[in-house]
Amino acid sequence: MKEIKVLVIVAMAFALASCGAKTATAIVEEPVKETTEVEEPIELLTPCTTLSQLSSRDRDEAETAFVLYRDLVKTGALAHALPLWKKAYSLAPGANGRIQYHFDDGVKIYTDLFKNAIDKDQKQAFIDTVMMIYDKRSECFGNEATIKGRKSFDYYYNFFEYSDADKTFNLFQEAVEDKGKKADYFVINPFSKLLHDRVVEGKISKEEGVKLAITLNSAISHGLANCATKCDAWNIIADYAPNRLESLEGIDDFYDCDYYSNKYYTQFQENPTDCEVIKLAYRRMLRGKCDIDDPRLVEVKASKDKNCFTPPTPVGPLRQAFDIYSTGDYNGAIVLFKKFIAKTTDVEKKAKYTLLIAKIYYGDIKNFVSARKYAREAAKLKSSWGEPYILIGKLYASSGPLCGPGLGWDSQIVTWPAIDKFQYAKKIDPSVAGEANKWINTYSQYMPNREDIFQRSIKEGSSFKVRCWINENTTVRVK
């Protein structure tokens, strides 16, 4: 039996050493910190039964079960691993007082059983078992906030059809609030999506939404600055979550002066003479209701007056619309632009300001559906005009974080209809060919590769419908 114990120790050490952080496009796994020590620790770090507390016979059985089930898990024989895992788990849930990988293995095994089950009651039973394993892990090793995050993550990605949306959201919220800026990376992307949707749908108050959005932004900044071992994961997060949170800027009175100043005044400081940056910072800070005497706003306005002078629009509806727009009241500006469009008989101006409304919906309010609607209306007003289609192409190309996790298949295929629009724009309007080619070259590098389409049994050049909010047929292309 001593030989078995030696083999157990070596095998467990090897298994632990081979474990590492796994990051996928959707951030689907949490890396588990484990120790390669398997000898009994000097003092127990768990209230749960450990190997050292077992009788000699039970300890031999448990150690052997640990080794054998792990070997089966590595080969993918999860069903065969289950009885051995149960034995190891039931005899020594506390393992050696430190290692915790057996909880992850149990979740993996029962999640696989869930995916392969047909009966709904059986599926629910497997979900309940997964949650019981998480509860046991929390009982044995604490870290309740992380366990809440793991539960909510599984509900969101693995058990969505069997989960309660409110319960999942609340678990995510507790996990994030408990850890604040040190929130676990794997909760950031899914919770950003849920938070965005709930705020937009009015399911939570603006006050609560702002608080959570600021906490998430703080967590992202902290994670990127301190990602000693998880930088790849945090970089993926940085490609997704900030976009979801930034889109909430389109909601009136959501973010306050501090939010807009921290973000846009900083951009102004980096580009103090760039007129576009200056005007953006000025509008955004006013949108956040910054006091006119705020030193930061005073500085931005002075730079705007110096570097961004443009002849004022003649007094009238357009002047009112632009004045309101410059204060960050985007919806109010749109109302006045619409009034002008309705009254003018100049088709050229109708088209111009209809497209401007589309651009406000795109760049300021972050409402892509409305932006496309007005871009299409503008295109109908003026034939052979490529600019509206350039805007629609940019809308589609910017939808990676909206239609997917920011990277990967769902986020890449939006480039196909985007490129369609850029190509059509230069086809009907040679004057925009330069800009269209620039965007085509930019986004072609983000298309799926040949392996991506092969794995999905899709042929290059075939027709494909991109769904999400886009819902358009396109042509399959590869990078």
Secondary structure, 3 states (H helix, E strand, C coil): CHHHHHHHHHHHHHHHHHCCCCCCCCCCCCCCCCCCCCCCCCCCCCCCCCHHHCCHHHHHHHHHHHHHHHHHHHHCCHHHHHHHHHHHHHHCCCCCCCCCHHHHHHHHHHHHHHHHCCCHHHHHHHHHHHHHHHHHHHHHHCCHHHHHHHHHHHHHHCCHHHCCHHHHHHHHHHHHHHHHHHCCHHHHHHHHHHHHHHHHCCCCCHHHHHHHHHHHHHHHHHHHHCCCCCHHHHHHHHCCHHHHHHHHHHCCCCCCHHHHHHHHHHHHHHCCCCHHHHHHHHHHHHHCCCCCCCHHHHHHHHHHHHHCCCCCCCCCHHHHHHHHHHCCCHHHHHHHHHHHHHHCCCHHHHHHHHHHHHHHHHHHHCCHHHHHHHHHHHHHHCCCCCHHHHHHHHHHHCCHHHHCCCCCHHHHCCHHHHHHHHHHHHHHCHHHHHHHHHHHHHHHCCCCCHHHHHHCCCCCCCEEEECCCCCEEEECCCC
